[in-house]
Amino acid sequence: MPRPNRRAERRLAILEAARGVAVREGAEGTTLRAIATAAGMEPSAVLYYFDGLGELVRELVYAASDRFIDTIHEAVEAASGPAARLDAAIEAGSTGGLAGDESRILYEFWSLGLRDDSLNDADHALDRRQVAIYREILDDGVANGVFRPRLAIDDVAWALVALEDGLVMDILAGTKTRDEVTALIRSVAEAMLDVTLRG
């Protein structure tokens, strides 16, 4: 029986501690010392597992992105037919990252991507993954005569992702409810695709 990879386990434990700190303290409070304290370690010990705070934050953002995309995939796979799948993608894309705090983490560190190319790459990679999910649904809906797009499919997919990106911030800030956000995105999707969604 192979021995467990203690280094990998310790890295995961540190990342989980970093996740808790990020959710509680935000980007400003996510320091190496705060993460080390949450992990029950000295900051110098954390540096044995990560090259520094920058690497830790990047890993944290990529892990949150992966969990968020998994949530969307699960919701879409559970739905049947293009309209139901689109509805599921909108719901999960708007609210699926809230329960596990993925959205909070992604938004907390978004502005750092303006100065950190690797974080900017993480944000763009997440956008492309979301667009790919929408594009697959939209292509299927057009092929089956369910959607009659008023814009190019790529434009519709990018518009839906952009709406989610902007409006989820309103949910986190408390200026709009989940229902208000998903209803607004559904109504835009309906107008762009000449379709009625369940909502």
C-alpha positions in Angstrom: 0.0 0.0 0.0 1.5 3.4 -1.0 2.3 5.9 1.7 0.1 9.0 1.8 1.7 12.0 0.3 2.1 14.1 3.4 3.3 17.2 1.5 0.2 17.2 -0.7 -2.0 16.7 2.3 -0.3 19.6 4.2 -0.6 21.9 1.1 -4.4 21.1 1.0 -4.7 21.8 4.7 -2.9 25.2 4.3 -5.2 26.0 1.3 -8.2 25.2 3.4 -6.9 27.5 6.1 -6.3 30.2 3.5 -9.9 29.8 2.2 -11.3 30.4 5.7 -9.1 33.5 6.2 -10.1 34.9 2.8 -13.8 34.4 3.5 -13.5 36.0 7.0 -11.0 38.7 6.4 -11.1 39.5 2.7 -8.2 40.0 0.4 -6.6 42.6 2.7 -6.6 40.4 5.7 -5.3 37.3 3.8 -1.7 37.6 5.0 0.9 34.9 5.3 0.8 35.2 9.1 -3.1 35.0 9.2 -3.0 31.8 7.1 -0.2 30.3 9.1 -2.1 31.0 12.3 -5.2 29.4 10.9 -3.2 26.4 9.9 -1.5 26.1 13.3 1.9 26.8 11.8 4.6 29.4 11.8 4.8 31.6 8.6 8.2 30.2 7.8 6.8 26.6 7.9 4.1 27.6 5.3 6.9 28.7 3.0 8.2 25.1 3.0 5.0 24.2 1.1 4.4 27.4 -0.9 6.8 29.8 -2.5 5.0 32.7 -0.9 1.7 34.4 -0.4 1.3 35.0 -4.2 1.4 31.3 -4.9 -1.0 30.6 -2.1 -3.5 33.1 -3.4 -3.2 31.8 -7.0 -3.9 28.3 -5.8 -6.8 29.5 -3.7 -8.3 31.3 -6.7 -7.8 28.3 -9.1 -9.4 25.9 -6.5 -12.4 28.2 -6.1 -12.7 28.4 -9.9 -12.7 24.6 -10.2 -15.3 24.2 -7.5 -17.5 26.8 -9.2 -17.3 25.2 -12.6 -18.0 21.8 -11.1 -21.2 23.2 -9.6 -22.3 24.6 -12.9 -21.5 21.3 -14.7 -23.5 19.3 -12.1 -26.5 21.6 -12.5 -26.4 21.5 -16.3 -26.0 17.7 -16.4 -29.0 17.2 -14.2 -31.2 19.2 -16.6 -32.9 17.8 -19.7 -33.2 19.7 -23.0 -31.5 23.0 -24.1 -33.9 25.4 -22.4 -33.8 23.6 -19.0 -30.0 23.3 -19.3 -29.7 27.0 -20.1 -31.9 27.8 -17.1 -29.7 25.6 -14.9 -26.6 27.2 -16.2 -27.9 30.7 -15.4 -29.0 29.6 -11.9 -25.7 27.9 -11.1 -23.6 30.6 -12.7 -25.4 33.3 -10.7 -25.8 31.6 -7.3 -23.8 28.3 -7.4 -20.7 29.9 -6.0 -22.4 31.5 -3.0 -22.9 28.5 -0.7 -19.3 27.4 -0.7 -18.0 31.0 -0.8 -16.3 30.5 -4.2 -17.9 33.7 -5.5 -16.7 35.7 -2.4 -13.2 34.4 -2.9 -13.1 35.1 -6.6 -14.4 38.6 -6.1 -12.1 39.4 -3.2 -9.1 38.7 -5.3 -10.3 39.9 -8.7 -8.8 43.3 -8.4 -5.4 41.9 -7.7 -5.5 40.5 -11.2 -5.0 44.0 -12.5 -1.4 43.8 -11.2 -0.8 40.1 -11.2 -0.8 38.4 -14.6 -1.3 34.9 -13.2 -4.4 36.0 -11.3 -5.6 37.8 -14.4 -5.0 34.6 -16.3 -7.1 32.7 -13.7 -10.0 35.1 -14.2 -9.8 34.8 -18.0 -9.6 31.0 -17.8 -12.7 30.9 -15.6 -14.6 33.2 -18.1 -13.6 30.9 -21.0 -14.8 27.8 -19.2 -18.1 29.4 -18.4 -18.5 30.6 -22.0 -17.7 27.1 -23.3 -20.6 25.7 -21.1 -23.0 28.3 -22.5 -21.8 27.8 -26.1 -22.4 24.0 -25.9 -25.9 24.6 -24.6 -26.6 27.3 -27.2 -25.3 25.3 -30.1 -27.6 22.4 -29.1 -30.6 24.7 -28.7 -30.0 26.2 -32.1 -29.5 22.8 -33.7 -32.8 21.6 -32.2 -34.8 24.8 -33.1 -35.3 25.8 -29.5 -33.2 29.0 -29.6 -33.5 31.6 -32.3 -30.5 33.9 -31.4 -30.6 37.6 -32.2 -26.9 37.8 -31.8 -23.9 35.5 -32.7 -23.8 32.5 -30.3 -20.4 33.6 -29.0 -21.7 37.1 -28.2 -24.7 35.6 -26.4 -22.4 33.3 -24.3 -20.0 36.1 -23.4 -22.9 38.5 -22.6 -24.4 35.9 -20.2 -21.1 35.4 -18.4 -20.5 39.2 -18.2 -24.0 39.7 -16.7 -23.2 37.0 -14.1 -19.9 38.6 -13.3 -21.4 42.0 -12.7 -24.6 41.0 -11.0 -23.2 38.4 -8.5 -21.3 41.4 -7.0 -24.8 42.9 -6.3 -25.8 39.7 -4.4 -22.6 39.8 -2.4 -23.0 43.5 -1.6 -26.7 42.9 -0.6 -28.1 45.3 -3.2 -30.0 42.6 -5.1 -31.4 39.3 -4.1 -30.5 36.0 -5.8 -34.0 35.9 -7.3 -33.7 39.4 -8.7 -30.4 38.6 -10.3 -31.4 35.3 -11.9 -34.7 36.8 -13.1 -32.8 39.6 -14.8 -30.3 37.3 -16.5 -33.1 34.9 -17.6 -35.0 37.8 -19.1 -32.0 39.0 -21.1 -31.3 35.4 -22.3 -35.0 35.1 -23.3 -34.7 38.3 -25.3 -31.4 37.3 -27.0 -32.6 33.8 -27.8 -36.4 34.3 -28.5 -37.2 31.6 -25.9 -39.2 31.3 -22.7 -37.3 29.8 -19.7 -38.9 28.3 -16.6 -37.3 30.5 -14.0 
